[in-house]
Amino acid sequence: MKINFAPADVPLVRRIQTAAVLQWVFSFLALAPLCIILFFFLLFTRFWLISVLYAVWWYIDWDTPSRGGRKVPFLCQMRLWEYMRDYFPIKLVKTADLDPRKNYVLGFHPHGILVAGAFTSFCTEATGFSKLFPGLRTNLLMLPLWFRAPFFRDYIMAAGLVPSDKESASYLLRQKGGGNAVVIAVGGAPEALDAHPGDYTVHLANKKGFIKLAIEHGADLVPIYSFGENEVFDQVENPRGTWLRYIQERLQRIMGVSLPLFHARGVFQYSFGLMPYRKPINTVGSGSSILSALHDLPSVPWLTRSKIVKHLQVISVLQFVITFLAMGIGCSLLLMYMFCTDCWVIAAIYTAWLIYDWNTPKQGGRRSTWVRNWTVWKYFRDYFPIRLIKTHNLLPSRNYIFGYHPHGIFCFGAFCNFGTEATGFSKIFPGIKPSLATLAGNFRLPVFRDYLMSGGICPVNRNSIDYLLSSNGTGNAVVIVIGGAAESLDCAPGMNSVTLRNRKGFVKLALKQGADLVPVYSFGENEVYKQLIFDDDSWWRTVQKRLQKILGFAPCLFHGCGLFFRESWGLVPYCKPITTVVGEPITVPKIEEPTQDVIDMYHAMYIRSLKSLFDNYKTRFGLNESDTLHIQ
């Protein structure tokens, strides 16, 4: 799907409307956890007194949310909410007068995703509630847990929100003189899981607590329906009986909040994001005391088990991509940051361990069978899917050097086949222990190095490989991506090119250790990402090569598909099958000081074996008979 970007000439008013809704969405989704983090962070800085003083105030003010809150008319009347109102737009429709001498329980339906209609109509004056219903004061009930978030609690109280518990509602309804209207989203968090466009389901059949509350306090019941509330967001289909719905409902019971997987549009484009669609919301209230029956319309198609599994597959691949790109840098920054806080002792202990354990990656690493057998790797395997093909037996009494081709962008095939047990390497090649070699610089990054070693990954340097092939017994297979980072610059769909002609170091290493050479070709490795490839004599290509020499990895300009929309651009790879074929081993004698002629001879044998492997299997895995393997 092509991304539909917003035009550059959008009127200023519409931009302000978008900004108003953006801050509201941010406040709803992220402000509470950020306030909690800020509160605790300040305790470990020189501004700790702010958190201490606030904690004292918090203790004194603890019961205020349950006693009517602290509504601030100035905040409710801000011009900001009028822009938010006009974004959708939202309209409050009056069908009957409400006597200001009475108290009311307003039942709001449906919950929707973020309850936009209820917030705008009853927490602000944007829709003119006070003018439509003079003499009434509204308080919208919200989950009590939000009032345990420092700073955030004061913000929501200022808008007239109070906890959705009996104590808070009873306090308001027993006030003499009337004029109080308690707004309850009766369906609550569970109803949000049914908030799909075109769906008019409300959770009401077993919701009777609000009626008992109204009877106890003699408050009139007022049904409210917000037409369009379910239309402003799309949600992943999650019918009852599916694993997704089961997990969502279980988390809702544990946490108190539901976790609908929703999306709509973005800020600068209209294709995907967390901004709601511009769909009208009309909130209509009735003066009747009994809510008329609301009949559910046919629900959206049921989500199959296979789709749930597909979502898990996407998540597993995305976590690998993010880990590959950001975990090392992120852990390094975190370690340095901790040295500047009161948690410095944790960083100091880990640094001491890092110094002590510095040479472990060069001495066989520290693989974890448990990590290699994680279920997440099976979802990772099935996303593409990835297969491992055996053509010949490998003797556990020998050591091997696997030459892996091509590099691709992220070496998905190499990692899945040799860094995990997802494709069953240990069962296919019993007695052989694979060790995938990657950039040595990765093992200088804290925490990330330990994560890599747990998968049996080792540095691609002579000391590390010598140790595995000479001091670790037999049955070892070191997997080297021969083309390395330089080869990734030529990886694109339809290209069958490997960087091998001048790569002879692995052959010399095999001769010195007497390790057999095994060519491995991964069909489909180049198909999962699209890349902008520059001409060899172009300025951009020169920059890429220069950065590759300095950084150790190639800065490729690539893209896959988006997380929510398969036709858009993103970091998620395309679902293209990757089939890794392990070829016939080339028996290599042990020669302490091999001559260049011997190295060239075995190098030529390796190239012939790789070409033969490619030609024998290319038509089985989507290539044409005319396709050839190019050696660079």
N, C-alpha and C positions, 0 to 999 in steps of 0.2 A: 504494500500500500504506500502510495506517495504521501509524504508529509505535507499537510495543508497549512502553510505558514500564514500568519496574520498579515494583512496588507500594511504597508508602511504608513498609509494615510488614514489610519484609524482615528476617529475624532478623539480629542483630549478627554471628553466626558466619559467615553467608553473605556478609555485607559484607566481613568480614576475609578470607575466602577469595578474593573478587573482587579485593581490594586486593593480595593476595599474588601472584596470577596477573598482575595489571596491571603490577606492578613487574618481574616476570620478562619479560613481553613487551617492556616498555620497555627493559630491559637488553639483550635480544637484538637489538632493532631499532635502538636509538638511542644506547645508552651509549657504544659504541666511537667513533663519529664525534664525539660530544660531548666525550669525553676528549681526542681529538686536537685539536679546536678549542680546548679549555681550555688544553692544553699550549702551543700556539703563542700564544694570546691573552696568557697570563701573561708571555711573553717581551717583550711590548710595554707592560708595565705596571710599576709599582714592585715587583711581586711576581715579577719575572723570576728572582730567585734560586731560587725554588721549582722552576721548570722546569729551571734549570741544574743544581741539585743532583740532581733526579730523573734528568736526562740522564746524569750521571756514574754514578749508581746503575744506571741502565738498561744502560749500557755494561758495567759489572762483572757484572751479572746476566743478560746477554743469553742465555747458553746454558742457563739454569736450566729453561725449558720443555722443552728437549730432553733433560734429565737427570732426568726424573721429576716435574718441577714442584715445587710447594710447597703440598701439600694441608693445609688447616686443619680439623681435626675439629670445632672450635667452630662454624665456618660451616656445615659439612655437617649438623650436628645442631640447627640453629636451629628453633625452633617454627614459623617462617614457612613452612618447606617442608611441614610437616604440613597447614597450611591449604591450600597449593597442591595437595597430594595429594588432599584431600577435596573440592576444587572439582570435579574431573571425575567420579568419583574415579579414582585410579590404584592398581593393585594389582600386586604382583610375585608370580608363581606359580612355585614350585620343583617340578621334576619329577624331579630326580636330585641326589644329593650330589656335590659337587666337592671333590676331595682338595686340601687346602691346601698340600701338598708340591709340587704341580705349578703351572705357569703356564698361562694360558688366553688364547685369542683368542675373544672373544665377538662374533659377527656379528649386528648388530642390524638388524631389518627390520620395517616399512618406515621410510623416513626421515621421512615426514610433512612438515609445513610447518616446525614449530619443534622437532621431536624432543622433545616434552614427556615421553613415557614414558621415554626414555633418560636425560634429565637428572634426573628425579625419582627413578628407580630406582637410578642408578649414580653420581650426583654428590651425592646427599643421603642421609640415613638415614631419610627419611620413610617408605619402604616396608620398612624393616628389613633391608636387604641383609646387614649384618654378622651379624645374628642368624640369617638363613636360610642364609648361607654363611660360617660362622665361619672366621677365618684368612685370608680373601681380601681383597685391596685392589684397588679398581677405579679405572681411569683412562679417562675417555671422551675419544676423539680428536676434535679440532676443527680446522677449517681453520687452517693456519699464519699466515695474514695477520692473524687476530685477535690474535695474540701480538706484533704489531708496533704495536699501539695502546697508547700510554702509559696507565698507571693501570688500564685495562681488563684488560690482561694479568695483573696481579696478582690482580684479582678472580676471573678464571676459573681461574687456577692454584690459588687457595684452595679451589675446589670440586673439584679433582682433574682438571681438563681439561689435556690436553697436545696439542701439534701433531700433526696426522694425516700425519706423514711417517715414512719408514722409520727414520731415526735415533732419533726419540723412542720409537717402539714397540719397536725392538730393544733400547734401553737398559733398558727395563722387563722385557722377556722374557728377557734374559740374566742377570738377577740370580739369584744362587744362593739356594737355600732355598725357592724357589717362593712361591706365595701371591699372585702378581700376575695380574690379569685386565684385559687391554686390550680396551676396548669400541669396536668400529668400526661405524659406520653404513655398511655396505658399499656401498649404492647411492649414497651421497653426495649432493651438491647436485643432480645431474641427476635423481635419483629424486624430489626434491621437486616437480618439474614434473608428475609423475603422481599426486600426492597428492590424489585426489578422493574424496569420500564414496562408498562402495560399490565402489571400485576396489582390487584386491588385487595390483597389479603391483609387482614388485621388480626392480631392475636387478642381475642376478647372472650372466647367461650369460657375459659377458666379464670379470667381476671375479675375477681369480685371484691378485692380488698378496698378499692376506691369507692365502691358503693357503700360498703359497711362504714367507711370513714365519713361519707356524706351523711348517712343516717344518724351516726353518733353525734354529729355536730349540727344537724339540721340544715345542712348546706344543700342548695339546689344543684342538680347535675346538669351540665351543659355539654352535649356532644359537639365535637368539632371535627370536620374533615378537611384535609388540606389537599385539594386536587393539584396534581403535578409534583407532589413531594417525591414520589418514586421515579420521576422521569429525569431528574437532573444528573444522575450517575448511572453508568452501566456497572453490572456486577457479574462476576464469574458465576455461572449457573451452579447451584448447590442444593439440589432437591434432597429431601429426607431419604435416608437409606444409603447415601454415598459416604465415602470416607471423609471427604472434605467437610460435609455438613456435620458428621460425627465429631471431628476434631474441633470445628468451630463451636459447636454446642458445649463440648467438654471444657474448652477454654473459657467460654462465657460463664459457665457455672463456677469455674475456679477463680477467674479474674474479675467477674462482674461486668465486663465489657465484651461486646461481640467483636469479631474481627472479620467483617465482610471484605472480600477481595474486590475492590471497586476501582473504577477508573472513568475518566471522561475526557476532558481536553486539557491543553497546557496553557501557559501564559502567552507565549509568542507563536504558538501553533495550535491548530484545532483538531489534531489527530489523536493525541493521547496525553494523559496527565491526570492530576488530582484536582484540577479546577472543575467545578460543576458546569454542565451545559447551561446555556441561556434558554431555559424553558420556563414558561409562566407558572407561578404557584399561587393558587387562589384558596385562601383559608376561610372556610365558611362555618359559622356557629349557629346553633339552633337553640331556641328557648325552651324546647320540650324537655321533659324530665326523664324520658326513657330513650335510649339510643336505638334508632331504627336498625333493623337487621341489614348488615352489609354482606352481600353475596360475592363470594370469590369468583373472579373471572378465571377462565382456563389459564393454568400456569404455563410458564415457558418450558421448552423441551427439557427432559431429564438429562442430567449430566451422567455419562457412563463412567464405569470404573476405569476404562482405558484413558479417559480424559484426565482423571485425577492423577493417574500414574504419569501421564505426559507432563503435567504441571510439576511433579516431583523431579522428573528427568531434567526439565528446564532449569529448575532451581539448583540441582546438583552440578550442572555444567556451568551455570553462572557463578556459583561459589568458587569453582576451580579457576575460572578466568579472573575473578576479582583477587583471589589468593595469589595467582601468578603475577598479577600486575601491581598489587598494592600491599600485600601482607608484609613483605620484607622491609619496605620503606616505613610502613606504619608501625611495625614493631621497633624499628630503630628510633623513630621519633618518640615513641612512647617511653622507651628506656631512658633517653636523654631528658625527657620532660620529668620523669619520676625523680631524677637526681635533683631537680629544682623544687621538689615538694617535700613534705614530711614523710613521704613514702620512699625516701632515698635509700633506706636500708634494704628494701626489696631489690632495687636496681643494683646496689652494691653487691649483694649476695649473688645475684645472677651473673654479674660481671666477673666475680671471682670464679664462679662455676664455668663461665665461658672461657676464661684463661686456662683453667685446669683441663677443660675438655676440648681445647683448641684443635688438637691433632686427631681427634676421633674420626672426623669425616675422611681423613687420609688413611685410616687404619680399619677400613671395613664398615665404618658407620655404626648405626644402632637401629637396625630395622625392627619393626613391630608387626608381628603377624596379625595382631588385632586390628591395627590401622589398615593394613593391606586388605583386610577382609570386610571393611565397613560396607554396609548395605548401600551407602550413597554412591559407591563406585559402580554398583550394578545398575543403578538408575542412570549414572553417567554413561555407562557402556550402551545401554539400550536407547539413549537419546539419538544416537547417530544412525544405526547401531555400529558397534565395533566388534570385529571378529578376528580371531587368531587362527591361522592355518598352518598346520605342520606338514612338511613334505618329506622329512627324513628324521630318523631317530638321532638323538644326541646322547653320547655315552657319558655317564656321571664320572667316569674315570679321567675325563679330559677337561681342560679349561677352554673357554671360548671368548672370542671377541665378535659381537654382533655388530655389523655395520648397518645402521638404520637409515633408510632413504624413503621419501624426501623429508626435509625438516618441517615443512608446513609453517604455519604461524605459531602454533602453541604445542606442536608435537603431541596432539591428542592420542594418536595411536600408540606412540612409544610409552606415554605415561600410563594409559589404561592397561596395556598388555604387560608391561615390565615393572611398573611402579605400584600395581595393585594385583589382586587375584580375581578381578572381575571376569576376565576371559579364561580363567582356569589354567594359567601357565604351569603351575606345579603339577597339575594332573596330566596335562599334555606332554610335558617334559619332566617326568619324575627324576628327582635327584639333581636337578639343575637349579641353581639359585641366581636369578638375574639381578644385576645392579645397573640401573640407568645412570649414565654420566651426564652431568649438567654443569653449567658455568661455575667455576670455583668461587667467584665473587658472591654467589648466593649463600655460601656457607660462612660468610663473615657477618651475616645479618642475624641479630638475636632472635630467638624463638623460631623464626622461619627455618633456620638451619636444622633445628631439632625436628620440625615438621617434615622436612625433606628426608632426613635420615630415617625417619620412621617408615617411610615407603621404600627403603632400600636404595635411595638415590645417593650418589657419591660425586665428588668433584671430578671434572674431566681434566685431570692433570696426571703427569707421569707417576708421581709418588703414590697417588691413590690407586691407580690401575695396577702398578707393579705389586702393591701389597696384596690386592685381591687375587692376582694371578700367580703369585709366588709364595705368599705367606699364609694363605687361607685354605690350603688343601686343594682338592679338585672339585669339579662340579660347579665352578663359577662361570658365569656368563656376564661379561661387561658389555653393556649396550652403549655404543657411541653413535651419535648422530653425526655422521661424517661431514656433511656439508656445513654444519654449524650455523651460526647466526647469519653468515654471508649468504647462505642458500635461501634463507627465508625471504630475501629481497626479490626472489624470482618465483615465489609461490603464488599461483593464481589458478582458478579453475581452467581445466583443459591443458595445463602445462605439465609436461613429463620431463623435467630437467633436473639433474643432480650435479652438485659441485663435487667432483671426485678426481679429475684428471691430475691435479697437482697435490692431492691429499694422500701422502704416503706414510705419514707418521704412525698410523695405526697398524700398517703392515710391518714396519720395523719393530714395533712394540710386540706384535704377535710372534715374530721370528725370535726375538730375544727371550721371550717367555715360553715359547713352544706352544702357544695357544692357537687352536684352529680358528680360521676365519669363516664367518657365517653371514652371507648377504641376506638382508631383510628389506623387503619393499612393501610399503603401505599404500595400497590403491585407495584413492579418495582423500588422502591427507590434504591435498591442495584444493579440494573442492569446497571445504566448509567455510572459507572466507573469501571475499573479493578484495583485491588489493590494487591500489594505484601504482603501476610499475613504470618507472622512468627509464628513458634511454640511457645506455651506458656512458655516453658522452655528455649527458645533461648535467646542469649545475646541481639539480636536486639529488641526482644519483651520487654525485661526488660528496655532497653533504652527508648523505646516508652512510656511505662507506667510511667517511672520516669519523662520524659519530660511532659507528660500529667498532672501529679500531680503538677508540678512546674508552667507550663504555663497556665493550664486550658483547653487546647485543645490538641487533639491527632495529632502528626505529621505523617500522613498517607503517604505511598509511593504509589501514585495512578496515573493513566493516563486515558485520554479519547482519542479522535481523534484530528487530526489537523484542523486548520482553513481552509486551502485550499485543503487539501487532506484527505478525510475521512478515508483512510486506514492507515494513519500515526499516530504517537503519538502526543498528545497535551493536553491542558486543557479544550477543548470543550467536554462536555459530549456526550455520544452516544445517538442517537435518539431512546429511548426506552420508551414506554408508562408507565406513572405513574398514578395509580388509587388509590385515597385516599378514604377509606370507613369509615364513621363515624358510630360507633355502637350504640347499645341501652344503654341509660343512666342507671347507677346504683344509685338508690335513697340512699342518705347517710344522716343520722340524724346529728344534731349539738350536739357535745359533747365537752365541754370545755377542759376536760382532759381525753382523751380516753386511756383506758388501752391497754397493748400490745396485749392481747387476741383479743380485738375488732379490733385493727389495722390489726392483722394477718387474722382475719375472712374476713374483707372487701378486704384485699389484695388477698386472695385466690379467693374470688368472682370475683375480677377484672381479675385475670389470666384466670379463666374459661370462662369469657365473651370474653376476647381477643382471646382465642383459638377457641371458637365457631365462632367468627366473621371470623377468618382466614379460618376455615374449610368450612364455608358456602359459601365463595366467592372465594376461591383459584382456582377452576377449571374455573371460569368465566374470570379470568385474567391471563391465561397462565401457571398455575401450574397444576401438576398432582394430581390425587386423593391420591396417596401414599405420597405426600409431607406433612411434618409435621412441626409445629412451635416449635423450640427449645428455651426453657427458660433457661437462664444462670443466 
